């Protein structure tokens, strides 16, 4: 299953995240996207059911049972929604590429926070995400990586 980039920016390893929990892939394996410093809208990386939406993060469960988390910035929960606008659904279904949250990474950075966007496949082992895009620039909606088959199988059993 292809996972799309929720934002435009430069792809890096999740180990570069300036947060030890994400960097150690405790939430799940994935990648970091250092976003372009222009206002924009983060999109759904996959189609599926909305599991949770916060102003700074959202999670989607695919029909195959794979859970994905998109987290906009580090420690942005402290902003209590300031600088973020939810423009997508907060429950129900979403399609890959659908707009979710409007934000400005430069504004986040101006407040002394990292605007790094973390894309994690929930409940996957560290290092289970592979991409050949490290160091490359991606646009919103470009393919980012393939979700590991094990995650989809595990999700189907849990359903």
N, C-alpha and C positions, 0 to 999 in steps of 0.2 A: 504494500500500500504506500503510495507516494504521499509524503508530507510536504506541504508547500511553505514557503517562507511567509510569515505573517507581516514582515516589514522589509523595506529595502535597506541594505547595509552589507557589511563585510562579515563573512562567516568565520567563526573561530571555534576552538574546542570548548566544551562546557567547563573544562578544568581551568580556563581563564576567567571564569566568573568571579567577581570580587565579593563572593559570599561563600563561606566554607561548605555549607550544606549543599548548594547547587554544584560547586566545584568538585565535590567528592561524589557527585551523582547519587546522593542519598534519596532524592525524590524520584529519580529515574535518569537514564542515560539520554543524551541529546546533544544539542549544539547551542552555541551563543551566536547571536547576530548583533554586531555593533552597528546600531542604526544610523542612517544618514541623519544629519542634524537639521532636518526640515520638518515642519508640521505635516502630519499624515494620519492615516487610519490603519490600524493593525487589523488583519483579516483572519478568518478561520483557516487553519492549516489543513484541515480535513473536513469531510462531511460527517455529520452525526448528531447526537443529542447533546444539548448543552447540559453539562453537569453542574457548573457553577460559573457565575460572572461577578467579578469585583471590578471597580474602576481600573485597577492596575494589573489584573490577571483574569484568565478564563480557562476553563477546562472543558474538553469535549470528549465524549465516548463514541467511538465509531460503531457501526452495526456489527463489526467483527469482534467488538469488545475491547478494543485498544483505547486507552485513555491518554490524552495529550494535554499538557499544561503549557500555556503561553504566559510568561511573566514579563511585564513591561517595566524594566528598571529594577534596581536593587534598593531595598528599604523604602520603596515607593508607597508601601502601605501606610507609612507615617504621614503621608500627604492627605489622608482621609478623602481621597477622590479629587482633590484640587489638581487641576491640570489635565484631567482625563474626562472624556465624555463617552458614555456607553451609547453607541448608535445601532448596535445589533440586538438581536433577541436575548433575553435573559433566561428564557426557558424554551423548551420545544426543540425543533430541528434547525440545523444550520447547514449550509452547503459550503464546500471548500471555496475559498476566495471571498466569502461574504464579509462585508465590513462589520467589525465588532466594536473597536474602541478608537476614538479620535484622541490624539495626543501630540505633544511637541517634545521630542527628545532633547532639543537644545534648552528648553525651559527646565526640564528635569535636571540636566547637567548644571545649569545656572544656579540651581538650589543646592549644589554640592553633592548630588546623588549620581550614581552611575545609570545611564540610560540603557545599559545592556539588555537585550531581549533574550530570554531563555526559552528554548523550545525543548520540552522534556517528554519522553514517552514514559508514562507512569509505571511503576513497578517493574522496571527492567534493570538488569544487572549493569553495573558500571562498565563502560567500554563497549556496550552492545550496539551502539549506533555508529555507523561508518558513513562517511561522506568524502567525496573527492573535491569538495568545494572549499576546504579550509584556505583562508587567505583571499578568497575570491569575493567579488561583489555580486549580490543577487538583487533582483527587483522583487517587489511585492508579488506573491503568487508563483514565483519560480519554484520548481522542485528543489527541495532542500536535502532530503534523504528518504530512504525506504524504511518504514517501520519494520522492526525485526519480526520474522515469522513466529518466533516463540511467543511474542507478546500477544499476537492475534490468537494463537492456539490457546494460550492461558486464559485469555478473555472469553473465548467461546465456552470453555469448560466451566467458567464461573457463572455464565449466564443461566 
